[in-house]
Structure formats: structure tokens, C-alpha cells
Amino acid sequence: MLRKLFKHELKSSYLEITIVNIVNIFASTVFSLLIRATRNTVVIGLLIMSLVILTVIAFSIVIINIVRSFNNKMFSHEGYLTFTLPVKIDEIIISKIMANIIWYFITVFSTIFSIFIIIFINVDILDILIILKHLPLNEVPPMLISALMSIIDITLVLIFILLSLILLNIGKITKHKRLAGFGMFFGLSMISTWIKGLIRALPFRLRFSGGSYIFERIVTGMTRTGLINFNNLFWNFIFITSLYFLSKYLIKNKLELE
């Protein structure tokens, strides 16, 4: 049943995301040709700024689509139909999280593809071949690890969004609903950030430098970034697990659809 719900979720939410990504790629192509055709630095700056704005709009639409996928299908009149289906709450939540992660990464990949288009059109083909020839293959595993860490981070964000919508519904907040929802989401994000910073359960990190993996302890004053920040990873799993089961409990026992 999870697979059917997942397919249904993709089919019901693909249109806007597809249009946004196609427009983004098309605009990048047109603007890249214009950049190549002009030497006016002001015009080039405006075109690049326009591309940045388009990218921001694309990700904003993805976020709006994510919120809508949770809100409209779980906490509106459509929620009555959703929760009367012979499926588990876990399957409903997980199918939505999986679909939204896929749409997010499709938007990321379309943005990266747009950047490649800009480079391909405005950089000499021989220079591109030289860059590709010297592209180190040992950078691929770190990129895959970073992508995996991003999936975990996005999952936590989706759980924050879900829990914020649940609390809005339980509290029957209708006045300034969007502002209240943003406040709840921001509050959850800040609390998680404070806990990660104050309580270093696993103060270690793995970073990739000079073709080598380096495992080291995070000390005071050291940047907490890296290929894998084990403290952040630990707390992300704690937050995802605990808030997921809290969300599931609230949906099952406290949810009152309007």
C-alpha cells in the first residue's frame, strides 16, 4: 500500500514542480545566450541576478508545494477521505515525506543542470574538456555522503513542517495562521539548533581534504562543518524519531479536522 500511496503522491504533485524546473532550465538557456551575446557588464549582472531570483522562486514554490501536500491532504476536508482509507498513518506520512524529498532533489538537480548550461554556452568547449579530464573521481564518494546527509536534514525539516501543521490544527488557530505556522516551524528549528550546539553528545566529525578522510574531535573554536558532523547526525536522528512518533500520536489521538 505504501508504494501505491507514494505513486499517487507523485502523480498529484508533479505538475507545478515540473513546470517550475522546465521554466528554470529554459530561462537559464535563454539568459546564457544573452550573456554570451553581450559584453555589457551591467546587462550581464542583471541577467545573473535574474537567474538567482528564478532559482529562489523555484525553491520557494517547492516549499509551498510541500506545505500544501501536507496541509490540503491531511488537515483540510480532504483529510477526512485520507484518514478513512484502509491504510496506516505511517504509510500516509512516509509516502508524503518520500515524495517531497524527491521533488526537492529534482529541483536541486535542475538548478545544477542550469549551471552546467550556463558554463557550456559561455565557456570554450576545450576548457570544459580539460576541466572534465582533470575532474578527480575520488570526489564522488564525498559528494554521495553529502547527499545522504542532505536527505537526513530535509527529512527533519519535513517533520518540523508536519508537526507545525498538526499543532496549528489542534490549537484551532485560524487567525494569522500562516504567521503562526512559520513561528512554530522557526521555533522548532531554533530549539534543535540550540540543543545541537549546547549538548555535544558526539563531538566528532569526518572531513575530506586532499584526497583523504580525516576523523577528528570537534574542539572549541573549530568549525562544526564537515563531511559528517556526528553530533548533528546523532541529534537529527533523535529529533526525527521522537517528533515523528509525536506527530503520529497527535494525528491518531488529538487531530480534529475542520
C-alpha angles and dihedrals in degrees: 000000000000090000092051092049090048092052091047091050091052093047094049096050107033100090102072094040092049093049092047093051094045091050090048093052093043092049091048090053094049094044091047091055090049091049090051092048096052134056095191105121092204092055091045090050091051092048092050090047089051090053091051091050091050090052091050090049091050093054091043090056089049090054092047090049090051093051090046093050090057099036103042097042099040110024105033133064088289087062090072089062093042095054094042091061116105092252135107123256088237091060093050094049097041094048090054093047092049093048093048092049089053093050090049093053092044087057090048091050092047089052091050089047089051089054090051089052091053091049093045094051098042103035125069112259092233091056089050091052091050091051092048091047092056095041105127113234091205088072091068098077093050089050090052091049090050090051090052091050088050091054090054092048092049091048089056091050090051090051089051090052092048094048092047091054091047092052091048090054096045091048090047089228109176103149112084087353096166093049091048091048092051089048091053092047092047091047093052091048093050093048091051091048092050093049092049090050098043101040113048101189093165108019096187137105140190118219134178117225132159092355093305134103113234122197112197144158119258108238131186111288094018118121112255095216123104143122090290123010101196094195092055091042091052094050092043090058091046093050095043093050098042097042091044092056090042089053091047091050093049092048092049099043110018107030116116113182117211 
